[in-house]
């Protein structure tokens, strides 16, 4: 599983069970949030998030869940 989105680039990737989709608009799961960049790869790598006006940071356990 992977979810990567970068607002400034206007693109991202969603991958699950070997199926990958290139994202060209903000994913629905992020529509009501202030997140401008996210990298979510559970169990594989460090996950990070960046909100408007904030620095990039590691995702907290509750956020990843």
C-alpha positions in Angstrom: 0.0 0.0 0.0 1.2 3.5 -0.8 -0.3 7.0 -0.8 1.8 9.9 -1.9 0.4 13.3 -2.7 2.2 16.6 -3.3 0.0 19.7 -3.6 2.7 21.9 -5.1 3.3 19.4 -7.9 -0.4 18.6 -8.3 0.2 14.9 -8.5 0.6 11.7 -6.5 0.3 8.0 -6.5 -2.1 5.5 -4.9 -1.2 1.9 -4.9 -2.8 -1.2 -3.3 -2.5 -4.9 -4.0 -0.4 -4.3 -7.1 -2.8 -1.8 -8.7 -1.4 1.7 -9.1 -3.2 4.9 -10.0 -1.5 8.2 -10.9 -3.3 11.0 -9.1 -3.8 14.3 -10.8 -6.0 15.9 -8.2 -6.3 15.8 -4.5 -7.4 12.4 -3.2 -10.8 12.3 -1.5 -9.3 11.2 1.8 -7.5 14.5 2.0 -10.2 16.9 0.8 -11.2 18.2 4.3 -7.7 18.4 5.7 -4.9 20.9 5.7 -2.4 18.4 4.4 -0.3 19.6 1.4 2.1 16.6 1.2 1.9 13.1 2.5 3.9 9.9 2.0 2.2 6.8 3.5 3.9 3.4 3.2 2.9 1.4 6.2 5.4 -1.2 7.3 7.9 -0.3 4.6 9.2 3.2 5.3 8.8 6.2 7.5 5.6 8.0 6.8 5.5 11.7 6.8 2.9 14.5 6.5 3.1 18.3 5.9 0.3 20.6 6.7 -0.2 24.2 5.4 2.3 26.6 7.0 4.1 23.7 8.8 7.3 21.8 8.3 7.3 18.2 7.1 7.1 15.8 10.1 6.8 12.1 10.8 3.3 10.8 11.0 2.0 10.1 14.5 0.7 6.6 15.3 -2.9 7.7 15.4 -2.6 9.5 12.1 -1.1 6.4 10.4 -3.9 4.2 11.8 
